[in-house]
């Protein structure tokens, strides 16, 4: 059912002194059918999320994040930019923390770009051939968060997360469906 008179409801909720932010939000399932040039068409039903753009800043974690870690596609979607470097700068200008865009494919390399607010860094490893590995982004973010919790600075943590994730991708396993999956972190002798 559609939310009616959302402006009135938004104002009422925002009037509560315990509410820190409010924005109308919609979550709905849609039907998508692909029409590929080759192969079979696919039909699936993803969920679509939306938030009122004018009020998003009051409910978004972006301004409060320590490190935002979108992959290439997510960074372009979040910003509406068409170039990764523009997306990096756009995201960095919106928050107080650092931005680390992961999974940039560049001339046989897998590149991550980090913007700390003071400087930009580039971390590159050899690009692995084949299909993407499910769980690589989560492995990267979890490793980064763990290293930050242990007291590492953001630059060192981003660099080590890249190395660890590359090792996890290298040691990934193939599922029954053929998808490669990160299955735990590699042992110390497999990292670096």
FIDREN-948040 format. One record per residue: residue in one letter; residue number from 1; x, y, z of N, C-alpha, C in turn. Coordinates in nm, 3 decimals, decimal comma. Layout:
<zadrens>
+-----+-----+---------+---------+---------+---------+---------+---------+---------+---------+---------+
| res |   n |     nxx |     nyy |     nzz |    caxx |    cayy |    cazz |     cxx |     cyy |     czz |
+-----+-----+---------+---------+---------+---------+---------+---------+---------+---------+---------+
|   a | NUM |       X |       Y |       Z |       X |       Y |       Z |       X |       Y |       Z |
...
+-----+-----+---------+---------+---------+---------+---------+---------+---------+---------+---------+
</zadrens>
This chain:
<zadrens>
+-----+-----+---------+---------+---------+---------+---------+---------+---------+---------+---------+
| res |   n |     nxx |     nyy |     nzz |    caxx |    cayy |    cazz |     cxx |     cyy |     czz |
+-----+-----+---------+---------+---------+---------+---------+---------+---------+---------+---------+
|   x |   1 |   0,084 |  -0,118 |   0,000 |   0,000 |   0,000 |   0,000 |   0,089 |   0,124 |   0,000 |
|   x |   2 |   0,047 |   0,228 |  -0,070 |   0,125 |   0,351 |  -0,079 |   0,113 |   0,432 |   0,049 |
|   x |   3 |   0,221 |   0,498 |   0,085 |   0,222 |   0,588 |   0,200 |   0,160 |   0,721 |   0,156 |
|   x |   4 |   0,050 |   0,757 |   0,219 |  -0,018 |   0,880 |   0,182 |   0,019 |   0,990 |   0,281 |
|   x |   5 |   0,022 |   1,112 |   0,230 |   0,050 |   1,231 |   0,311 |   0,181 |   1,215 |   0,390 |
|   x |   6 |   0,285 |   1,172 |   0,319 |   0,414 |   1,146 |   0,383 |   0,475 |   1,273 |   0,443 |
|   x |   7 |   0,449 |   1,391 |   0,385 |   0,505 |   1,515 |   0,439 |   0,450 |   1,542 |   0,580 |
|   x |   8 |   0,321 |   1,522 |   0,598 |   0,259 |   1,542 |   0,730 |   0,317 |   1,443 |   0,831 |
|   x |   9 |   0,323 |   1,315 |   0,791 |   0,375 |   1,213 |   0,881 |   0,523 |   1,237 |   0,913 |
|   x |  10 |   0,599 |   1,280 |   0,816 |   0,740 |   1,311 |   0,838 |   0,755 |   1,422 |   0,941 |
|   x |  11 |   0,676 |   1,526 |   0,927 |   0,682 |   1,638 |   1,022 |   0,643 |   1,594 |   1,163 |
|   x |  12 |   0,541 |   1,510 |   1,174 |   0,498 |   1,461 |   1,307 |   0,606 |   1,378 |   1,373 |
|   x |  13 |   0,666 |   1,287 |   1,298 |   0,772 |   1,202 |   1,354 |   0,892 |   1,288 |   1,392 |
|   x |  14 |   0,931 |   1,382 |   1,306 |   1,046 |   1,468 |   1,332 |   1,025 |   1,557 |   1,455 |
|   x |  15 |   0,899 |   1,584 |   1,491 |   0,870 |   1,669 |   1,607 |   0,904 |   1,600 |   1,739 |
|   x |  16 |   0,917 |   1,470 |   1,738 |   0,955 |   1,397 |   1,860 |   1,100 |   1,431 |   1,894 |
|   x |  17 |   1,128 |   1,480 |   2,014 |   1,264 |   1,521 |   2,048 |   1,365 |   1,405 |   2,052 |
|   x |  18 |   1,318 |   1,282 |   2,056 |   1,408 |   1,167 |   2,059 |   1,444 |   1,117 |   1,918 |
|   x |  19 |   1,380 |   1,170 |   1,816 |   1,405 |   1,129 |   1,678 |   1,520 |   1,213 |   1,623 |
|   x |  20 |   1,622 |   1,147 |   1,573 |   1,739 |   1,216 |   1,519 |   1,728 |   1,240 |   1,369 |
|   x |  21 |   1,648 |   1,163 |   1,299 |   1,634 |   1,180 |   1,156 |   1,512 |   1,106 |   1,107 |
|   x |  22 |   1,454 |   1,155 |   0,999 |   1,336 |   1,092 |   0,943 |   1,335 |   1,115 |   0,792 |
|   x |  23 |   1,299 |   1,011 |   0,719 |   1,287 |   1,022 |   0,573 |   1,192 |   0,914 |   0,524 |
|   x |  24 |   1,097 |   0,951 |   0,437 |   1,010 |   0,848 |   0,378 |   1,095 |   0,746 |   0,304 |
|   x |  25 |   1,056 |   0,621 |   0,315 |   1,133 |   0,510 |   0,259 |   1,036 |   0,412 |   0,197 |
|   x |  26 |   1,072 |   0,356 |   0,083 |   0,989 |   0,257 |   0,018 |   1,072 |   0,133 |  -0,012 |
|   x |  27 |   1,013 |   0,018 |   0,006 |   1,076 |  -0,108 |  -0,028 |   0,971 |  -0,191 |  -0,098 |
|   x |  28 |   0,998 |  -0,228 |  -0,222 |   0,900 |  -0,303 |  -0,297 |   0,965 |  -0,398 |  -0,395 |
|   x |  29 |   0,895 |  -0,503 |  -0,427 |   0,946 |  -0,600 |  -0,521 |   0,897 |  -0,566 |  -0,661 |
|   x |  30 |   0,987 |  -0,580 |  -0,759 |   0,953 |  -0,554 |  -0,898 |   0,989 |  -0,676 |  -0,981 |
|   x |  31 |   0,933 |  -0,685 |  -1,099 |   0,960 |  -0,796 |  -1,189 |   1,052 |  -0,746 |  -1,300 |
|   x |  32 |   1,163 |  -0,819 |  -1,322 |   1,260 |  -0,782 |  -1,424 |   1,277 |  -0,900 |  -1,519 |
|   x |  33 |   1,279 |  -0,870 |  -1,649 |   1,303 |  -0,973 |  -1,749 |   1,416 |  -0,925 |  -1,838 |
|   x |  34 |   1,521 |  -1,006 |  -1,850 |   1,633 |  -0,968 |  -1,936 |   1,607 |  -1,014 |  -2,078 |
|   x |  35 |   1,665 |  -0,946 |  -2,172 |   1,656 |  -0,981 |  -2,313 |   1,799 |  -0,987 |  -2,369 |
|   x |  36 |   1,876 |  -1,089 |  -2,330 |   2,016 |  -1,094 |  -2,374 |   2,028 |  -1,120 |  -2,523 |
|   x |  37 |   2,139 |  -1,071 |  -2,579 |   2,165 |  -1,095 |  -2,720 |   2,191 |  -1,243 |  -2,744 |
|   x |  38 |   2,257 |  -1,308 |  -2,648 |   2,285 |  -1,451 |  -2,657 |   2,234 |  -1,519 |  -2,531 |
|   x |  39 |   2,196 |  -1,643 |  -2,542 |   2,151 |  -1,720 |  -2,426 |   2,004 |  -1,700 |  -2,394 |
|   x |  40 |   1,964 |  -1,760 |  -2,285 |   1,824 |  -1,758 |  -2,243 |   1,790 |  -1,629 |  -2,167 |
|   x |  41 |   1,668 |  -1,583 |  -2,183 |   1,624 |  -1,469 |  -2,104 |   1,607 |  -1,516 |  -1,959 |
|   x |  42 |   1,619 |  -1,421 |  -1,868 |   1,602 |  -1,450 |  -1,726 |   1,492 |  -1,360 |  -1,671 |
|   x |  43 |   1,414 |  -1,416 |  -1,582 |   1,311 |  -1,340 |  -1,512 |   1,340 |  -1,352 |  -1,363 |
|   x |  44 |   1,345 |  -1,240 |  -1,295 |   1,367 |  -1,243 |  -1,151 |   1,294 |  -1,126 |  -1,087 |
|   x |  45 |   1,285 |  -1,129 |  -0,954 |   1,206 |  -1,028 |  -0,882 |   1,289 |  -0,966 |  -0,769 |
|   x |  46 |   1,375 |  -0,868 |  -0,803 |   1,454 |  -0,804 |  -0,699 |   1,372 |  -0,706 |  -0,618 |
|   x |  47 |   1,423 |  -0,672 |  -0,500 |   1,363 |  -0,568 |  -0,418 |   1,424 |  -0,434 |  -0,459 |
|   x |  48 |   1,342 |  -0,331 |  -0,466 |   1,389 |  -0,197 |  -0,496 |   1,368 |  -0,113 |  -0,371 |
|   x |  49 |   1,474 |  -0,042 |  -0,330 |   1,465 |   0,045 |  -0,213 |   1,476 |   0,189 |  -0,258 |
|   x |  50 |   1,406 |   0,277 |  -0,191 |   1,415 |   0,418 |  -0,223 |   1,393 |   0,502 |  -0,099 |
|   x |  51 |   1,457 |   0,617 |  -0,097 |   1,443 |   0,709 |   0,015 |   1,427 |   0,849 |  -0,042 |
|   x |  52 |   1,355 |   0,934 |   0,026 |   1,332 |   1,071 |  -0,017 |   1,466 |   1,143 |  -0,020 |
|   x |  53 |   1,517 |   1,184 |  -0,136 |   1,652 |   1,240 |  -0,147 |   1,676 |   1,363 |  -0,058 |
|   x |  54 |   1,576 |   1,450 |  -0,044 |   1,594 |   1,571 |   0,036 |   1,617 |   1,541 |   0,184 |
|   x |  55 |   1,573 |   1,426 |   0,230 |   1,585 |   1,393 |   0,372 |   1,685 |   1,281 |   0,399 |
|   x |  56 |   1,747 |   1,228 |   0,294 |   1,837 |   1,113 |   0,310 |   1,950 |   1,140 |   0,409 |
|   x |  57 |   2,006 |   1,261 |   0,408 |   2,119 |   1,292 |   0,495 |   2,085 |   1,276 |   0,643 |
|   x |  58 |   1,957 |   1,289 |   0,679 |   1,920 |   1,278 |   0,821 |   1,916 |   1,132 |   0,868 |
|   x |  59 |   1,908 |   1,038 |   0,774 |   1,900 |   0,897 |   0,812 |   2,016 |   0,814 |   0,758 |
|   x |  60 |   2,100 |   0,873 |   0,676 |   2,211 |   0,801 |   0,613 |   2,328 |   0,786 |   0,710 |
|   x |  61 |   2,393 |   0,672 |   0,702 |   2,514 |   0,650 |   0,781 |   2,635 |   0,716 |   0,717 |
|   x |  62 |   2,623 |   0,760 |   0,593 |   2,737 |   0,815 |   0,520 |   2,808 |   0,928 |   0,595 |
|   x |  63 |   2,737 |   1,029 |   0,646 |   2,809 |   1,136 |   0,714 |   2,875 |   1,091 |   0,845 |
|   x |  64 |   2,833 |   0,976 |   0,900 |   2,887 |   0,929 |   1,027 |   2,987 |   0,815 |   1,012 |
|   x |  65 |   3,010 |   0,769 |   0,889 |   3,093 |   0,651 |   0,869 |   3,242 |   0,682 |   0,886 |
|   x |  66 |   3,316 |   0,583 |   0,935 |   3,461 |   0,593 |   0,945 |   3,523 |   0,566 |   0,809 |
|   x |  67 |   3,480 |   0,456 |   0,746 |   3,525 |   0,422 |   0,612 |   3,406 |   0,367 |   0,534 |
|   x |  68 |   3,377 |   0,428 |   0,423 |   3,273 |   0,380 |   0,333 |   3,342 |   0,291 |   0,230 |
|   x |  69 |   3,288 |   0,170 |   0,206 |   3,358 |   0,073 |   0,120 |   3,272 |   0,023 |   0,004 |
|   x |  70 |   3,230 |   0,111 |  -0,086 |   3,154 |   0,061 |  -0,200 |   3,245 |  -0,002 |  -0,304 |
|   x |  71 |   3,189 |  -0,095 |  -0,382 |   3,264 |  -0,142 |  -0,498 |   3,241 |  -0,043 |  -0,611 |
|   x |  72 |   3,297 |  -0,070 |  -0,727 |   3,288 |   0,024 |  -0,839 |   3,143 |   0,055 |  -0,874 |
|   x |  73 |   3,062 |  -0,049 |  -0,896 |   2,923 |  -0,028 |  -0,936 |   2,846 |   0,050 |  -0,830 |
|   x |  74 |   2,864 |   0,014 |  -0,704 |   2,794 |   0,084 |  -0,596 |   2,834 |   0,231 |  -0,591 |
|   x |  75 |   2,963 |   0,260 |  -0,609 |   3,008 |   0,400 |  -0,602 |   2,946 |   0,484 |  -0,714 |
|   x |  76 |   2,935 |   0,425 |  -0,833 |   2,876 |   0,498 |  -0,945 |   2,726 |   0,519 |  -0,924 |
|   x |  77 |   2,658 |   0,417 |  -0,868 |   2,515 |   0,429 |  -0,840 |   2,488 |   0,531 |  -0,730 |
|   x |  78 |   2,570 |   0,530 |  -0,626 |   2,551 |   0,623 |  -0,515 |   2,566 |   0,769 |  -0,557 |
|   x |  79 |   2,654 |   0,793 |  -0,654 |   2,687 |   0,931 |  -0,690 |   2,624 |   0,977 |  -0,821 |
|   x |  80 |   2,587 |   0,885 |  -0,907 |   2,540 |   0,922 |  -1,040 |   2,653 |   0,961 |  -1,134 |
|   x |  81 |   2,776 |   0,943 |  -1,090 |   2,893 |   0,974 |  -1,172 |   2,917 |   0,862 |  -1,271 |
|   x |  82 |   2,994 |   0,891 |  -1,376 |   3,028 |   0,788 |  -1,474 |   3,175 |   0,748 |  -1,464 |
|   x |  83 |   3,256 |   0,824 |  -1,392 |   3,398 |   0,793 |  -1,373 |   3,426 |   0,763 |  -1,226 |
|   x |  84 |   3,505 |   0,661 |  -1,200 |   3,530 |   0,617 |  -1,063 |   3,598 |   0,726 |  -0,980 |
|   x |  85 |   3,695 |   0,795 |  -1,037 |   3,764 |   0,900 |  -0,962 |   3,668 |   1,012 |  -0,922 |
|   x |  86 |   3,574 |   1,046 |  -1,010 |   3,472 |   1,146 |  -0,976 |   3,382 |   1,095 |  -0,863 |
|   x |  87 |   3,347 |   0,966 |  -0,869 |   3,265 |   0,906 |  -0,763 |   3,340 |   0,909 |  -0,630 |
|   x |  88 |   3,469 |   0,877 |  -0,632 |   3,551 |   0,879 |  -0,511 |   3,550 |   1,019 |  -0,448 |
|   x |  89 |   3,575 |   1,120 |  -0,528 |   3,577 |   1,257 |  -0,477 |   3,439 |   1,302 |  -0,429 |
|   x |  90 |   3,335 |   1,262 |  -0,500 |   3,199 |   1,298 |  -0,461 |   3,163 |   1,237 |  -0,325 |
|   x |  91 |   3,192 |   1,108 |  -0,308 |   3,161 |   1,041 |  -0,182 |   3,245 |   1,099 |  -0,068 |
|   x |  92 |   3,370 |   1,130 |  -0,095 |   3,457 |   1,186 |   0,009 |   3,407 |   1,323 |   0,054 |
|   x |  93 |   3,345 |   1,398 |  -0,036 |   3,296 |   1,532 |   0,000 |   3,169 |   1,526 |   0,084 |
|   x |  94 |   3,103 |   1,412 |   0,089 |   2,976 |   1,400 |   0,161 |   2,989 |   1,355 |   0,305 |
|   x |  95 |   3,101 |   1,293 |   0,340 |   3,113 |   1,236 |   0,474 |   3,232 |   1,292 |   0,549 |
|   x |  96 |   3,248 |   1,245 |   0,671 |   3,360 |   1,288 |   0,754 |   3,473 |   1,186 |   0,754 |
|   x |  97 |   3,445 |   1,066 |   0,704 |   3,545 |   0,961 |   0,708 |   3,614 |   0,941 |   0,575 |
|   x |  98 |   3,674 |   0,825 |   0,561 |   3,744 |   0,789 |   0,438 |   3,652 |   0,711 |   0,345 |
|   x |  99 |   3,689 |   0,705 |   0,218 |   3,615 |   0,628 |   0,118 |   3,714 |   0,535 |   0,050 |
|   x | 100 |   3,679 |   0,407 |   0,043 |   3,761 |   0,306 |  -0,023 |   3,677 |   0,237 |  -0,129 |
|   x | 101 |   3,703 |   0,266 |  -0,256 |   3,631 |   0,202 |  -0,366 |   3,711 |   0,079 |  -0,408 |
|   x | 102 |   3,644 |  -0,036 |  -0,406 |   3,713 |  -0,162 |  -0,432 |   3,676 |  -0,220 |  -0,567 |
|   x | 103 |   3,763 |  -0,308 |  -0,617 |   3,733 |  -0,388 |  -0,734 |   3,740 |  -0,318 |  -0,868 |
|   x | 104 |   3,826 |  -0,220 |  -0,880 |   3,843 |  -0,151 |  -1,008 |   3,936 |  -0,238 |  -1,094 |
|   x | 105 |   3,891 |  -0,272 |  -1,214 |   3,975 |  -0,352 |  -1,305 |   4,049 |  -0,258 |  -1,398 |
|   x | 106 |   4,181 |  -0,270 |  -1,395 |   4,265 |  -0,177 |  -1,471 |   4,388 |  -0,249 |  -1,525 |
|   x | 107 |   4,394 |  -0,273 |  -1,655 |   4,510 |  -0,332 |  -1,723 |   4,568 |  -0,454 |  -1,649 |
|   x | 108 |   4,484 |  -0,553 |  -1,624 |   4,529 |  -0,675 |  -1,560 |   4,548 |  -0,665 |  -1,410 |
|   x | 109 |   4,505 |  -0,555 |  -1,351 |   4,517 |  -0,536 |  -1,207 |   4,380 |  -0,517 |  -1,144 |
|   x | 110 |   4,369 |  -0,557 |  -1,019 |   4,253 |  -0,526 |  -0,937 |   4,296 |  -0,411 |  -0,846 |
|   x | 111 |   4,231 |  -0,297 |  -0,857 |   4,274 |  -0,175 |  -0,788 |   4,168 |  -0,129 |  -0,690 |
|   x | 112 |   4,214 |  -0,084 |  -0,574 |   4,129 |  -0,018 |  -0,476 |   4,180 |   0,125 |  -0,463 |
|   x | 113 |   4,089 |   0,222 |  -0,454 |   4,125 |   0,362 |  -0,435 |   4,074 |   0,410 |  -0,299 |
|   x | 114 |   4,162 |   0,469 |  -0,221 |   4,129 |   0,520 |  -0,089 |   4,144 |   0,672 |  -0,088 |
|   x | 115 |   4,042 |   0,739 |  -0,037 |   4,045 |   0,884 |  -0,017 |   4,028 |   0,907 |   0,132 |
|   x | 116 |   4,129 |   0,964 |   0,197 |   4,124 |   0,984 |   0,342 |   4,077 |   1,124 |   0,381 |
|   x | 117 |   4,056 |   1,208 |   0,282 |   4,026 |   1,348 |   0,310 |   4,151 |   1,432 |   0,296 |
|   x | 118 |   4,265 |   1,376 |   0,335 |   4,393 |   1,446 |   0,324 |   4,471 |   1,402 |   0,201 |
|   x | 119 |   4,452 |   1,276 |   0,159 |   4,529 |   1,222 |   0,046 |   4,454 |   1,107 |  -0,017 |
|   x | 120 |   4,499 |   1,070 |  -0,137 |   4,444 |   0,954 |  -0,206 |   4,552 |   0,848 |  -0,220 |
|   x | 121 |   4,511 |   0,720 |  -0,209 |   4,603 |   0,607 |  -0,219 |   4,548 |   0,505 |  -0,317 |
|   x | 122 |   4,638 |   0,431 |  -0,378 |   4,602 |   0,329 |  -0,476 |   4,668 |   0,198 |  -0,433 |
|   x | 123 |   4,587 |   0,092 |  -0,422 |   4,637 |  -0,040 |  -0,387 |   4,602 |  -0,135 |  -0,500 |
|   x | 124 |   4,702 |  -0,204 |  -0,554 |   4,679 |  -0,289 |  -0,670 |   4,738 |  -0,429 |  -0,647 |
|   x | 125 |   4,664 |  -0,529 |  -0,695 |   4,712 |  -0,666 |  -0,698 |   4,678 |  -0,723 |  -0,834 |
|   x | 126 |   4,737 |  -0,836 |  -0,865 |   4,710 |  -0,900 |  -0,994 |   4,563 |  -0,940 |  -1,001 |
|   x | 127 |   4,501 |  -0,912 |  -1,114 |   4,361 |  -0,949 |  -1,135 |   4,351 |  -1,098 |  -1,161 |
|   x | 128 |   4,263 |  -1,165 |  -1,089 |   4,243 |  -1,309 |  -1,107 |   4,150 |  -1,332 |  -1,225 |
|   x | 129 |   4,185 |  -1,425 |  -1,310 |   4,101 |  -1,457 |  -1,426 |   3,975 |  -1,530 |  -1,380 |
|   x | 130 |   3,870 |  -1,517 |  -1,457 |   3,746 |  -1,590 |  -1,427 |   3,639 |  -1,500 |  -1,371 |
|   x | 131 |   3,533 |  -1,566 |  -1,329 |   3,416 |  -1,494 |  -1,278 |   3,444 |  -1,433 |  -1,142 |
|   x | 132 |   3,368 |  -1,330 |  -1,104 |   3,384 |  -1,271 |  -0,970 |   3,359 |  -1,375 |  -0,861 |
|   x | 133 |   3,418 |  -1,351 |  -0,746 |   3,406 |  -1,442 |  -0,633 |   3,308 |  -1,386 |  -0,532 |
|   x | 134 |   3,204 |  -1,464 |  -0,502 |   3,103 |  -1,423 |  -0,406 |   3,166 |  -1,414 |  -0,267 |
|   x | 135 |   3,142 |  -1,303 |  -0,197 |   3,194 |  -1,285 |  -0,062 |   3,322 |  -1,207 |  -0,054 |
|   x | 136 |   3,380 |  -1,170 |  -0,168 |   3,506 |  -1,095 |  -0,166 |   3,487 |  -0,958 |  -0,102 |
|   x | 137 |   3,378 |  -0,889 |  -0,135 |   3,354 |  -0,757 |  -0,077 |   3,333 |  -0,763 |   0,073 |
|   x | 138 |   3,259 |  -0,863 |   0,118 |   3,237 |  -0,881 |   0,262 |   3,366 |  -0,916 |   0,333 |
|   x | 139 |   3,448 |  -1,000 |   0,270 |   3,578 |  -1,035 |   0,327 |   3,663 |  -0,910 |   0,342 |
|   x | 140 |   3,664 |  -0,828 |   0,238 |   3,743 |  -0,704 |   0,241 |   3,696 |  -0,612 |   0,354 |
|   x | 141 |   3,565 |  -0,587 |   0,360 |   3,511 |  -0,496 |   0,462 |   3,532 |  -0,549 |   0,603 |
|   x | 142 |   3,512 |  -0,678 |   0,622 |   3,530 |  -0,738 |   0,755 |   3,676 |  -0,732 |   0,799 |
|   x | 143 |   3,766 |  -0,758 |   0,706 |   3,909 |  -0,750 |   0,738 |   3,946 |  -0,607 |   0,773 |
|   x | 144 |   3,899 |  -0,513 |   0,694 |   3,926 |  -0,371 |   0,720 |   3,874 |  -0,330 |   0,858 |
|   x | 145 |   3,750 |  -0,366 |   0,888 |   3,691 |  -0,331 |   1,018 |   3,770 |  -0,393 |   1,134 |
|   x | 146 |   3,808 |  -0,519 |   1,117 |   3,886 |  -0,586 |   1,223 |   4,020 |  -0,518 |   1,246 |
|   x | 147 |   4,089 |  -0,483 |   1,139 |   4,219 |  -0,417 |   1,152 |   4,204 |  -0,279 |   1,217 |
|   x | 148 |   4,099 |  -0,206 |   1,181 |   4,075 |  -0,076 |   1,243 |   4,046 |  -0,091 |   1,393 |
|   x | 149 |   3,970 |  -0,195 |   1,428 |   3,941 |  -0,221 |   1,569 |   4,067 |  -0,256 |   1,648 |
|   x | 150 |   4,162 |  -0,317 |   1,579 |   4,288 |  -0,353 |   1,644 |   4,385 |  -0,235 |   1,651 |
|   x | 151 |   4,346 |  -0,119 |   1,598 |   4,427 |   0,001 |   1,610 |   4,505 |   0,041 |   1,487 |
|   x | 152 |   4,489 |  -0,030 |   1,377 |   4,561 |   0,007 |   1,256 |   4,508 |   0,140 |   1,202 |
|   x | 153 |   4,594 |   0,217 |   1,138 |   4,547 |   0,338 |   1,071 |   4,476 |   0,296 |   0,943 |
|   x | 154 |   4,395 |   0,384 |   0,887 |   4,309 |   0,348 |   0,775 |   4,390 |   0,311 |   0,650 |
|   x | 155 |   4,504 |   0,375 |   0,627 |   4,585 |   0,343 |   0,509 |   4,644 |   0,203 |   0,520 |
|   x | 156 |   4,702 |   0,171 |   0,634 |   4,759 |   0,037 |   0,654 |   4,651 |  -0,070 |   0,651 |
|   x | 157 |   4,536 |  -0,040 |   0,713 |   4,426 |  -0,136 |   0,716 |   4,373 |  -0,162 |   0,575 |
|   x | 158 |   4,360 |  -0,057 |   0,494 |   4,312 |  -0,074 |   0,356 |   4,410 |  -0,157 |   0,274 |
|   x | 159 |   4,538 |  -0,130 |   0,291 |   4,640 |  -0,204 |   0,216 |   4,641 |  -0,352 |   0,256 |
|   x | 160 |   4,637 |  -0,381 |   0,387 |   4,637 |  -0,520 |   0,432 |   4,507 |  -0,591 |   0,395 |
|   x | 161 |   4,395 |  -0,520 |   0,396 |   4,268 |  -0,580 |   0,356 |   4,272 |  -0,622 |   0,210 |
|   x | 162 |   4,336 |  -0,542 |   0,127 |   4,350 |  -0,575 |  -0,015 |   4,431 |  -0,704 |  -0,031 |
|   x | 163 |   4,542 |  -0,714 |   0,040 |   4,628 |  -0,833 |   0,033 |   4,554 |  -0,957 |   0,083 |
|   x | 164 |   4,485 |  -0,943 |   0,196 |   4,413 |  -1,056 |   0,255 |   4,298 |  -1,101 |   0,165 |
|   x | 165 |   4,223 |  -1,006 |   0,110 |   4,112 |  -1,040 |   0,022 |   4,162 |  -1,107 |  -0,106 |
|   x | 166 |   4,272 |  -1,060 |  -0,160 |   4,330 |  -1,123 |  -0,278 |   4,366 |  -1,268 |  -0,249 |
|   x | 167 |   4,422 |  -1,293 |  -0,132 |   4,455 |  -1,431 |  -0,093 |   4,328 |  -1,514 |  -0,075 |
|   x | 168 |   4,224 |  -1,453 |  -0,019 |   4,097 |  -1,526 |  -0,001 |   4,035 |  -1,560 |  -0,136 |
|   x | 169 |   4,045 |  -1,469 |  -0,232 |   3,993 |  -1,495 |  -0,367 |   4,074 |  -1,606 |  -0,432 |
|   x | 170 |   4,206 |  -1,601 |  -0,415 |   4,294 |  -1,702 |  -0,473 |   4,262 |  -1,842 |  -0,419 |
|   x | 171 |   4,219 |  -1,851 |  -0,292 |   4,191 |  -1,980 |  -0,229 |   4,042 |  -2,010 |  -0,222 |
|   x | 172 |   3,961 |  -1,935 |  -0,299 |   3,816 |  -1,956 |  -0,297 |   3,781 |  -2,094 |  -0,351 |
|   x | 173 |   3,661 |  -2,138 |  -0,317 |   3,616 |  -2,271 |  -0,360 |   3,496 |  -2,255 |  -0,453 |
|   x | 174 |   3,477 |  -2,353 |  -0,539 |   3,365 |  -2,351 |  -0,633 |   3,246 |  -2,423 |  -0,568 |
|   x | 175 |   3,130 |  -2,356 |  -0,571 |   3,009 |  -2,417 |  -0,516 |   2,948 |  -2,512 |  -0,619 |
|   x | 176 |   2,843 |  -2,583 |  -0,579 |   2,775 |  -2,675 |  -0,671 |   2,717 |  -2,605 |  -0,793 |
|   x | 177 |   2,686 |  -2,475 |  -0,777 |   2,628 |  -2,401 |  -0,889 |   2,736 |  -2,343 |  -0,981 |
|   x | 178 |   2,861 |  -2,360 |  -0,945 |   2,971 |  -2,310 |  -1,027 |   3,025 |  -2,175 |  -0,982 |
|   x | 179 |   2,957 |  -2,111 |  -0,888 |   3,002 |  -1,982 |  -0,837 |   3,122 |  -2,002 |  -0,746 |
|   x | 180 |   3,222 |  -1,917 |  -0,759 |   3,337 |  -1,922 |  -0,668 |   3,300 |  -1,843 |  -0,543 |
|   x | 181 |   3,335 |  -1,896 |  -0,426 |   3,296 |  -1,838 |  -0,298 |   3,417 |  -1,828 |  -0,206 |
|   x | 182 |   3,434 |  -1,711 |  -0,142 |   3,534 |  -1,699 |  -0,036 |   3,483 |  -1,781 |   0,081 |
|   x | 183 |   3,563 |  -1,871 |   0,127 |   3,521 |  -1,961 |   0,234 |   3,622 |  -1,950 |   0,348 |
|   x | 184 |   3,608 |  -1,845 |   0,428 |   3,700 |  -1,822 |   0,538 |   3,824 |  -1,749 |   0,491 |
|   x | 185 |   3,898 |  -1,700 |   0,587 |   4,021 |  -1,630 |   0,556 |   4,135 |  -1,728 |   0,537 |
|   x | 186 |   4,229 |  -1,696 |   0,447 |   4,342 |  -1,785 |   0,426 |   4,434 |  -1,784 |   0,548 |
|   x | 187 |   4,515 |  -1,887 |   0,561 |   4,611 |  -1,892 |   0,672 |   4,724 |  -1,794 |   0,643 |
|   x | 188 |   4,801 |  -1,763 |   0,745 |   4,907 |  -1,664 |   0,735 |   5,006 |  -1,688 |   0,623 |
|   x | 189 |   5,038 |  -1,814 |   0,594 |   5,136 |  -1,842 |   0,489 |   5,077 |  -1,822 |   0,349 |
|   x | 190 |   4,945 |  -1,805 |   0,337 |   4,882 |  -1,782 |   0,207 |   4,859 |  -1,634 |   0,180 |
|   x | 191 |   4,886 |  -1,549 |   0,278 |   4,865 |  -1,405 |   0,265 |   4,997 |  -1,337 |   0,235 |
|   x | 192 |   4,994 |  -1,240 |   0,143 |   5,112 |  -1,160 |   0,118 |   5,197 |  -1,218 |   0,013 |
+-----+-----+---------+---------+---------+---------+---------+---------+---------+---------+---------+
</zadrens>
